[in-house]
Amino acid sequence: MSTPTPSLPGGDWTLGDLTVTRFGYGAMRLAGPGVMGPPADRDGAIAVLREAVDLGITHIDTSDAYGPRVTNELIREALHPYPESLRIATKVGATRDDRGGWPVARRPEDLRRQVHDNLRSLGLDVLDVVNLRLGDAEGPRPGPLAEAFGTLAELRQEGLIRHLGVSNATGEQVAEARAIAPIACVQNLYNLAHRHDDDLIDRLATDGIAYVPFFPLGGFTPLQSETLSTVAARLHATPASVALAWLLHRSPNILLIPGTSSTAHLRENLSGAGLALTPEDLADLDTIGR
């Protein structure tokens, strides 16, 4: 592999005691349609992962449920033995069914099995970050998490996990998790048009906890906003580039994990995230989603 780029948009962040680039890579899109089965272009998927590391990215997000097992196996094939600086975050708390659903799997025995499955498929002895997936496909759902998160805390004490996080969580669930064990990150839906976690992001930033927005570009339906398009035209940039750059400007604890199966799109995302936004740009963009 080539020498990594010395700096990426947004610089670095410390997850617990692990330093990662704020611009990372989400591996979910490397699986087949519906996040099921293998990719149509396996060689292309391998190339994207290697390109991410070549570009200096040190934060990759995955889950053994993607495929299932597909993205983890691709990561291992492409990058193992892993560079010393690379950090891999994964999620547990859901499995996959034959119809492509995401059935909940948060019993202690389920979580232990999923942690060991991730270790095996990634070829690791310890996982850098494990997020507990809560809620459902419709979003966060209120409810206790003590038993499930307590199980992950036990696995951390056993040396199988370095740091913990929660995903698709309410603010109350974040607080409950933090009362059980330290958390390094929260991974929730958030972007220019979905600003429901603004207060949570600010509280986490004060406490040095990362916020990792999934669907930073709107999810399976791209962000649509006349204001976003206007700002992008003013900057001679794409709306996606502006949306990523805004997230890095929004708060220093936001870590990006946009996904793609194209090396050209990966480079486009990376370049776009480095856009310099003026106070006027930020003021205009701040009106979206409010």
N, C-alpha and C positions, 0 to 999 in steps of 0.2 A: 504494500500500500504506500501511497505517496505521503509526504509530510503534511500533517493536518494544518489547516488554516489557523494562524495564531489567535484570531479572535472572531467571534460570531456576534450577530446583532443581539444586544441586551447584555452581553458579558456572561458572567457566571453567577450561580447561586449555590448555597450550601444546604444540602438535604441531610439534616442531622450532622454527620461528620464527613459526608460525601460531597465533593464539588462536582457540579454538572453545568453544562452550558444551558442558558435559559432557552435557547432555541434547540429543541430536541426533535425526535422523530417518533410518530405513532405508527405501529406496524399493522394495525387492524386491517387496512385496505389491501394488504398483501394476500389475504385469503381470497377464496372465490366469491361469487355472488352471494349476498346475504351473509357474508362472513362465514361461509361454509365451504369446505372442500379446498382443493389446491388452486393456486393461481393459474390463469390461462398461460402465462409466460413465466415459468419457474426461473429461467436464466435471468429474465428481467428483474424479478423480485430479488434475486441474489445480488444483482448489480446495484440496485437501489440501496440495499443495506450497506454494501461496501462503500458506495459513494458517500453515504451519510457519514461514515466514520472517516473517510478520506477528507471530507470537508471540515472535520473538527468537531462534529457532534458527539457528545459524550453521554447523552440521555436518550435511551430507547424505551418506549412503552409498549407492553405486549400483554398477552394473557393466554394461558393454555386452552381457554375456551374459544379462541379465535381459530376456527377451522373445523372441529377442534384440533389442537396440537400443531396445526399447520404453520402459524407464524413463529412459534417457538422453534420448531424444527428448521425452518428457513434461517432464523437468526443463528442457530448453532452451526448450520452448514456454512453460512457465509462468513461468520466472524470468529468462531472458536478455533484456537484458543484466543480468548478475548483480550483486547488491549487493556493494559492496567488502568487506564483512565476511564474506560467505558462502564456506565452504570445502567442496569436493566431493571425497570420497574414492571411489576405484573399485578394482576387482579385475581381474586378468588371470591366465591360467594354465589356463583351461578355456573351451570353446566349448559349443554346443548341437547336438544332433542331432535328426532328425525325430521321434524317439520321446520327446523331452523329456529325454534323458540329458545328462550333463555330461562329455563326453570331454576327457581331458587335452590341453592344448596349451601346452607349455612349452619348445619348441625356440626358439632365438633368433629365427628368422624369424617364428614364431607370436607371440611376445611383442611384437616390434616392430610387427607388424600390429595387434595388439589395442590397443596404446598409441595408435597413429594412429587406429584406429577410435573409441576413446573421445574423443580430441581432436576428431574430426570431428563425432560425434553430439552432444557436449556444446557444441560451438561455442567451444572454448578453444584457446589457443596453448600453454598449459602446464597440466599436471594437478597439483593440490595434493598429493594423496597417492595412490600406487599400491601396492596390496597384492598380493603374489604368492600365489595360491591353491595350496595344496599338498594332499596326501592325496587323499581321494575322498569320495563321499557317505556312507561309513561312518565317516569321521573321519580324523585324522592318520595318516600312514604313514611309518615311518622311511625315510630315503634322502637322498642328497646333493642340494644345491640350487645348488651353485656356478655351474654354467653358466647356469641360469635367472636367479638373482638377480644374477649378474655382468652379464647383459644389461640388466637394469633399472638397475643402477648406471651402465652406459654411457649409457643414455638420460637418466639424471639429469645426468650430466656434459655431455651435449649440450644441456641446458636444456629438455627436454620434460617433466620431472618435478621437483617440488620436494622431496618426501619419500617415503621408501619404508617398506613394512611387509610383514609376512607374515601369512597367514591359514591356519587349519586346520593349524597347525604343531606339531611336537613341541618340547620344550625344547631338544633338541640342535640342531634346525634353526634355532631362534631364535638360538642361540649362533653357529652357522655363518654365518648371515646377517649378524650384527653384526660378524663378523671380516672380511667383505667390504666392507660399507658401513654407515653409520649408519642405524638404523631409528627411526621415530617412533612406531610402534604395532604391536601384535600383535592379531589378530582371530581369536578362537577360541570354540568352544562353551563357555559357562559360565553357570550360574544357580544358584539355591538348591539344586537337586537334583543338579547336576553340578559338583562342587567339585575336580575333578582338577587344575586349574591354580592352586590356592591358592599354592603356593610360587613359581611363575613370576610371578604377579601381584605378590607382595611384592618379588621381585628387580627386576622392571621398575620398580616404584614408586621404589625406591631410586635407580635410574639415570635417572629422569625420563622413562620411556617409557610411553606410554598402552597400556591394555588395553581392547579393545572387544569385549564379549561378544556373539556372535550367538545368536539364540534365547534372549534374556534371560527370556522368559516360558514357556520349555519347548518352543518350536518349534511344529510343526503339531499337537501334542497338548499342551494347556495343563498347567501344573504342577498336580499333584494331591498335596495333603499335608494331613492332619488338623491338624498343627501350624500350617501357614500359614493355614488357614481359621480356627483358633482365635484367632490373633493378629489377623487381619483383622477378625473379629467384635468383638474387644476395642477395636479402633481405629475401628469403624464405617466400615470401608473395604473395598474389594474385594481378593481375594487378589493380583490382578495389580498393584494399586497398591503393596501391601506388598512384593512381590517386586522391583519397580523401585526403591522407596525403599531396600531392603536393599542393592542393588548400589551405589547411590551412597554408602551408609554404609560398605560393605565396604573400599574403598580410594580415595584421592583420584585415582588415575590411571585409574579405570574410567570410560569414556565410554559412554553409552547410545545405541543406535540402534533403538529399537522401531519397528516398521512398522505401518501401518494405511492403509486406503483411505477412512477416515471422518474428517471434521473433528471430529465429536463425540468419537470414540474418541481422536483425537490430543489433544484438550483433557483428556480423562479421564486419559490416560497422564501428561500433563504435571502435572496436579494431584496425581495419586497419587504421583509421584516425589518430591514435596515433603513427604510425610508425615514428621512427627517421630517417630522410633522411640526408645523408652525403653531403658535398659540391660536391663530384663526382656524386652522385645520382641526385642532383638538376641540375648540369650542363648538364648531359645526358638528363634528362627529358625536360629541357628548349629548346632542339633542336626540339621537337615535335611541330607541328603546326606552325612553322615559315618558 
